[in-house]
Amino acid sequence: MKRILMLTVLLTLSFTVTAQEKITEGVITLKQTYNSSDEATQAQLAMMGEMITTTFFKGKKSRVEVSNPMSGDITVITDSDSMESLTLMDNPMLGKKYQKQTIEEPKDKSEDYKVVEGSDTKTILGYKCKQKSLTISEGGNNIKMVMYVTDKIAPVLSQQNAQFGNDLGGFPLYTEMTMTQGGIEVKVISEVTEVKSEKVDDSKFSLTPPEGYSKMEGM
């Protein structure tokens, strides 16, 4: 069960953003809600409540912050120019941990996923979005996503979404994700609620782990 919750949080963080064509710096707010038909799973998901993710972006750098009582505070900082990322976790069980990674773009397209463009469109926050579907098979998990993607906001490369390459063609402003593991189904709805143009301090994109954080072993 804990694996399902953590995988759900990590997938939520896997789509970070740079900037709209007319906005090179600012903040994007994303809301996520979780549901399951399994009563025990739903009870634990209810403890997470509605999760709010905040993404700070500046050029090709981004900082994604999310917090909830079960996973603690998670921050993912990505620099697409240097192809590096830093993950910071302040977890109630593990304490303060960090993980640094070099982002590697795959040489060959993965056979474990397929992006299909649909015919439906939606206008979200003034952006015209195209429907796209994505199916992933990973570690015994079956994940299906239905997304509404705008080409006015481009995805920043991260370790989690590197395998998708340019297949999405932009950033999803609305996503319905259904994940099944061990017969338990979890549905996550992610929706961008605000895009703001404002100055962001360079210190938010530092790839140096803060004091008090130790390296995450085995990662």
Protein Blocks (a to p, Z undefined) as FASTA:
>chain_A
ZZmmmmmmmmmmmpccfddfklcbdcdddddddddfbfklmmmmmmnopaddddddehja
ccdddddfklopadddddfklopacdddddfklopadddddddddfbdcfkbccdddfbd
cdeehiacddddddddeehiacdddddddfkbccdddfklmmnmmmnopacfbdcdddde
ehiacddddddfbdcdddddfklmccbdcehiacdehZZ
